[in-house]
Structure formats: structure tokens, C-alpha cells
């Protein structure tokens, strides 16, 4: 799971991302720690107003992930998995080889 951290005095946000559940933000303020999946709820919890250096840096940090996620959502060229395995794989499962006569004797 990939992690990224935003830290300022009195606030620490860790973004964890996996391909199955998406992004999870773990936010910490003194005496409080909460998890968020929604950007708006995270900004409400952080309570840093825009047009301040920290507020702008936080929003810029959050926007950097939206750009990366939209690039990742673009469709990739379709390639057959079996063609890829035949080209790069190794072992009998990747090739059309009859291995019925192969046995291990111990």
C-alpha cells in the first residue's frame, strides 16, 4: 500500500492508497485522530481556511492526487494476458507444452 504524508505543526495527514478501496486519509490533530475517504470531510476536519499558506499547501497536496488518479483511470491499450505470458513468462504453465509425462521421483 502506497503512503504519502502532509505534516505541519498541529496537523498530520497520511494518505494510504490501494487499488481495491481507493484513497484513505488518516488525519491527526492534537488529541484527535480520524479516517476519511472524502476530501471535503477531511478539509472540514482540518479547519485550515483557504488563502493561508498552510491551507493552500494542503489543498495543493490534495489536488496532486486527483491529477494522478485521473491519469491512472485512462484506459490502457488492451493486450491479451496469454500473449504477454507467452512472451515474457517461463515455466510450463506459460507455454503450450504437454507435461503429462513429467514426474518427480523422490
N, C-alpha and C positions, 0 to 999 in steps of 0.2 A: 504494500500500500504506500503510495507516494504521499509525502508530507511537506508542507510549507508553513512558515511561521511569520507572523507580524507581531512585533513587540515594541511597545512604548511604555514609559513609566505609568504603572497603574492599569495596564491592559496588555493581554497576551492572547492572540488568536492563532490556533493551529488548524490548518486546513488539511484534511485527510481525504484522499480520493481513491476510490476503487471503481472498476468498470461495471460492477453489478449494482451498486447502490448510489453511485454518484458522489457528490461532494458532501462532506460533513465538516462543519466548523465547530471547534471546541474553544469557547471564549472564557477567559478568566479575568475577573476584576477582583480587587481585594474582598475576601470573604464570600465570593460568589463565583460559581463555575457552571456554565450551561452549554448544551449542544444545540446546534441549529443546522437545518438544511436549507432554510430560506434566507436570502440575502437581506431582505427588508427587516425581518425579525432580528437578525444579527446587528444591523445598524441601529435599531431601536434599543437593543440591549447595551450597545457600546456607548450610546448617547454622546458621540462626538459630532458637533454640528459641522455642516459643510462650510467652506470658505475659511477654515482654520488650517494651519499646516498639517496637524495630525489628522483632521477629518478628511482633507484632500488626499493625503497619503494613503489612508485606509481605503477610501473609495477607488483610488487608482490601483491599489493592490487587488481589490475585489474584481475590478474591471479586467485586469490582466488575465484572470481565469476564464472569464466569459469569452474573450477573444480566442484563447487556446481551445476551449470546448467547442466553439463553433467550427474551428478548423478541423477538429477531430471528428465532428459529425458529418463532414463532407463525404460523399460516397467514394470509396476506393475502387479501383478497377477490379472487376471480378476475375479471379483465377481459380481454376479447379484445384481443390486440395490434393486430389490424387496426382495431378500433373506436377504439382510442387513437390510432393513426396518422392515421386519417381526421379525428379531432377536433383534433389538435394538430400534425400533420405538414405539410410543404409539399413541393412538387415533384410530378412526375407519378407517381412510384412510390407515393405515398400516396393517390392518388385514382383513381377509375375513369375515366380519360381515355385515349382512343385517340391515341397519339403516333406512329403509323406514318408519318404524312406529315410529321413534323418532321425537318428535316435541317439540319446546319450546313454552310455553304459558306464555304470559306476562300480 
